Amino acid sequence: MKVKRGEIWTCDLNPTQGGEINNGAKGNPRTVLVISHDILNNQSNTVLVLPITQGIHHRSDEGENLLVNLQGTGTETQGVIVPTQARTVSKQRLKKRVESVPGYAVEEAVEKFIATFQ
């Protein structure tokens, strides 16, 4: 399976535990942004993803300054990327490629993911 950094995919995130972002109330796969480097994506059966959600405004524990809003990026997918909920997932969890995100939004998401370690 060919997966590239900056692509949005639908992904089966279940099962989850505790406060992890899951597939949602209806159990539909959630959209995620792939942020792992293409070299790793080509050599590995796993990818590093950040979930995308539209319900984050209801949660106060995600760190609003670490979110990346997709509004205004030109993507059909709307909502916010949540770098504090990064996950390494098997490519088997990826269901369907949706679209690509502009490079500047991917870089912002990666920078905010890195900021979670500082």
Secondary structure by P-SEA (a helix, b strand, c coil): ccccccccccccccccccccccccccccbbbbbbcccaaaaacccbbbbbbbbccccccccccccccccccccccccbbbbbccccccccccccccccccccaaaaaaaaaaaaaccc
